Amino acid sequence: MGERRKAANQEEGTKAGLWMVTFSDLVMLLLTFFVLLISMSSLDTKKLKSLFTHFKQATGALEFSSLRAVPDLARFISAYNNSEGLVVVDQSRLSDMIIPFKGTDEELDDMLRSLRDKIRIMDDERGIVLTFPNRILFRPGEAEIRKDLLSFLDCIAAIIGSCPNDILVVGHTDDTPLAKGKYRSNWELSLYRALSVIDYFINVKGLPPHRFSVGAAGPSRPLYPNDTQENRALNRRVEIIFRHL
């Protein structure tokens, strides 16, 4: 009889202590929640933008929710400088902002429209990055801008002139060794290509020199493995970066 009573008392004590387990779990969940809130509030806004881009598996640049419509890239960049909300914008829409030609020269318009699917605009820690393949402006192994495509740079110059951002121009190549010629290495070729673009913006379009800086990455920062001709073509590129204010 005494043993039964003892066992019953032990069972009642065990049941009475179960609420403590549930309560301690609740306390831990609340603590974790508030720690997460504090951590998120201390994160840099630009880093959050980059993270959210990956979560969305975005292939485009960032537009901001405060804008219902973006008539041109200059206004887009101004909104980017001043906003914190973000959504993903379709690349074709951004390309239309860069090359909005509807002129009287149909041949020129057709040529510029053909470039639109070759231009990429992304957001990273440096700012808004406009990327285009080297073949748009340069012949293989050369750093002189093709005369027939200067109109493309005119479009970019107009956007730069309408924005307050400083501009960084960076040249890239693939890892194929250069044949003997004017440039000793891919590093040198990528530098002179970036310098040619800056020279056009400053000396032809009259943009302020103090806004520009130049970079050369050679083959050191490929977008894709240099294992196919297609990938190598994508790695040969020029970046025009509208830097964070």
C-alpha positions in Angstrom: 0.0 0.0 0.0 2.8 2.4 0.9 4.7 1.6 -2.3 1.6 2.4 -4.4 1.1 5.7 -2.6 4.8 6.5 -3.1 4.6 5.8 -6.9 1.4 7.9 -7.2 3.1 10.8 -5.5 6.1 10.5 -7.9 3.8 10.4 -10.9 1.9 13.5 -9.8 5.2 15.3 -9.2 6.4 14.5 -12.7 3.2 15.8 -14.3 3.4 18.9 -12.2 6.9 19.7 -13.6 6.0 19.3 -17.3 4.8 22.9 -17.6 8.3 24.0 -16.7 9.7 22.3 -19.8 7.2 24.1 -22.1 7.8 27.4 -20.4 11.5 27.2 -20.8 11.1 26.4 -24.5 8.9 29.5 -24.9 11.5 31.6 -23.1 14.3 30.4 -25.4 12.2 31.1 -28.5 11.5 34.6 -27.4 15.1 35.2 -26.6 16.2 33.9 -30.0 13.6 36.1 -31.7 14.8 39.3 -30.0 18.4 38.5 -30.7 17.5 38.1 -34.4 15.7 41.5 -34.4 18.7 43.2 -32.9 21.1 41.5 -35.4 19.0 42.6 -38.4 18.7 46.2 -37.1 22.5 46.4 -37.1 23.1 45.1 -40.6 24.1 47.5 -43.3 21.3 48.3 -45.7 23.4 47.7 -48.8 24.4 44.3 -47.6 20.8 43.4 -47.0 20.0 44.4 -50.6 22.7 42.1 -51.8 21.4 39.2 -49.6 17.8 39.7 -50.8 19.0 39.6 -54.4 20.4 36.1 -53.8 17.3 35.0 -51.9 15.1 36.0 -54.9 17.6 34.3 -57.3 17.6 37.6 -59.2 19.3 38.0 -62.5 18.6 41.7 -62.8 19.4 44.8 -61.0 17.5 46.4 -58.2 14.7 48.9 -58.5 13.0 50.4 -55.5 9.4 50.1 -54.3 9.0 53.9 -54.0 9.1 54.1 -57.8 6.1 53.0 -59.8 7.8 53.6 -63.1 11.4 54.5 -64.1 11.5 56.5 -67.3 15.3 56.5 -67.6 18.4 55.1 -66.0 19.5 58.4 -64.5 16.3 58.6 -62.4 16.7 54.9 -61.6 20.2 55.6 -60.2 18.9 58.6 -58.2 16.2 56.4 -56.7 18.8 53.8 -55.9 21.0 56.4 -54.1 18.1 57.5 -51.8 16.0 54.3 -51.2 16.0 51.3 -49.0 13.1 49.2 -50.4 13.9 46.9 -53.2 12.3 44.7 -56.0 13.9 43.0 -59.0 13.7 44.8 -62.4 13.7 43.0 -65.7 16.9 43.3 -67.6 15.2 44.3 -70.9 13.5 47.2 -69.2 16.9 48.5 -67.9 18.4 48.1 -71.4 15.7 50.2 -72.8 16.7 52.9 -70.3 20.3 52.8 -71.5 19.5 52.8 -75.2 16.1 54.6 -75.6 16.7 55.5 -79.2 13.7 56.3 -81.4 15.4 58.6 -83.9 15.3 59.1 -87.6 18.3 57.0 -88.4 16.8 53.5 -88.6 20.1 51.8 -89.3 21.6 53.4 -86.2 18.6 52.6 -84.1 18.6 48.9 -85.2 22.3 48.6 -84.4 21.8 50.1 -80.9 18.8 47.9 -80.2 20.9 44.8 -81.1 23.2 45.7 -78.2 20.5 45.7 -75.6 20.5 41.9 -74.9 24.3 42.1 -74.4 24.2 44.7 -71.5 23.8 43.6 -67.9 23.1 45.8 -64.9 23.7 44.5 -61.4 24.0 45.8 -57.8 26.9 44.9 -55.6 29.0 46.5 -52.8 30.5 49.0 -55.2 27.2 50.4 -56.6 25.3 49.9 -59.8 27.4 48.0 -62.2 26.8 48.3 -66.0 28.6 45.4 -67.8 29.0 44.9 -71.5 31.3 42.6 -73.6 34.5 44.0 -75.0 33.4 43.1 -78.5 30.8 45.9 -78.4 33.6 48.5 -78.4 36.9 46.8 -79.3 38.3 44.5 -81.9 40.3 41.5 -80.6 43.6 42.5 -79.0 42.9 46.2 -79.5 42.1 49.0 -77.1 40.9 51.6 -79.6 37.2 52.2 -79.5 35.4 51.3 -82.7 34.2 54.4 -84.5 30.9 52.9 -85.6 29.8 52.2 -82.0 30.6 55.5 -80.3 26.8 56.2 -80.2 26.6 53.5 -77.5 29.1 55.4 -75.3 27.2 58.6 -76.1 24.1 57.0 -74.4 26.2 56.1 -71.3 27.8 59.6 -71.2 24.3 61.2 -71.1 23.4 59.1 -68.1 26.6 59.8 -66.3 26.1 63.6 -66.9 22.7 63.4 -65.2 23.9 61.6 -62.1 26.0 62.8 -59.2 27.8 59.4 -58.7 31.5 59.0 -59.2 32.4 56.5 -61.9 34.8 53.6 -61.9 35.6 52.0 -65.2 37.2 48.5 -65.0 38.6 46.4 -67.8 38.5 42.5 -67.8 39.9 39.9 -70.1 39.9 36.1 -70.3 43.0 33.9 -69.6 44.1 33.4 -73.2 47.7 34.7 -73.6 48.1 37.6 -76.0 49.9 37.1 -79.3 52.9 39.4 -79.7 51.7 42.9 -80.3 51.2 46.3 -78.8 50.2 45.1 -75.3 52.5 42.9 -73.2 49.8 41.2 -71.1 46.0 40.8 -70.5 46.5 43.2 -67.6 47.8 45.9 -69.8 45.2 45.4 -72.5 42.3 45.6 -69.9 43.8 48.8 -68.5 44.1 50.5 -71.8 40.6 49.5 -72.8 39.2 51.1 -69.6 41.4 54.2 -70.2 40.0 54.5 -73.7 36.5 54.6 -72.3 37.4 57.2 -69.7 39.3 59.3 -72.3 36.2 59.4 -74.5 33.9 60.5 -71.6 36.4 63.3 -70.5 37.9 64.6 -73.7 35.1 64.0 -76.2 32.0 64.3 -74.1 33.4 66.9 -71.7 32.5 65.1 -68.4 34.5 66.3 -65.3 37.7 64.3 -64.9 37.5 64.3 -61.1 34.5 62.0 -61.2 36.4 59.1 -62.8 38.8 56.4 -61.7 40.1 53.4 -63.6 40.7 49.8 -62.8 42.2 46.8 -64.6 41.5 43.2 -63.5 43.0 41.3 -66.5 41.9 37.7 -66.3 41.9 37.6 -62.4 38.1 38.1 -61.9 36.2 35.9 -64.4 32.5 35.6 -64.2 32.6 32.1 -65.5 35.3 29.3 -65.7 37.5 29.9 -68.8 36.7 26.5 -70.1 34.7 27.3 -73.3 34.8 30.0 -76.0 31.4 31.2 -74.8 32.5 31.7 -71.2 35.7 33.4 -72.3 33.7 35.8 -74.4 31.5 36.6 -71.3 34.6 37.2 -69.2 36.1 39.7 -71.7 34.1 42.7 -70.5 34.1 46.4 -69.4 32.4 47.5 -66.2 31.1 51.0 -65.7 30.3 51.4 -62.0 28.1 54.1 -60.6 29.6 54.2 -57.1 27.7 54.5 -53.9 27.3 58.1 -52.7 
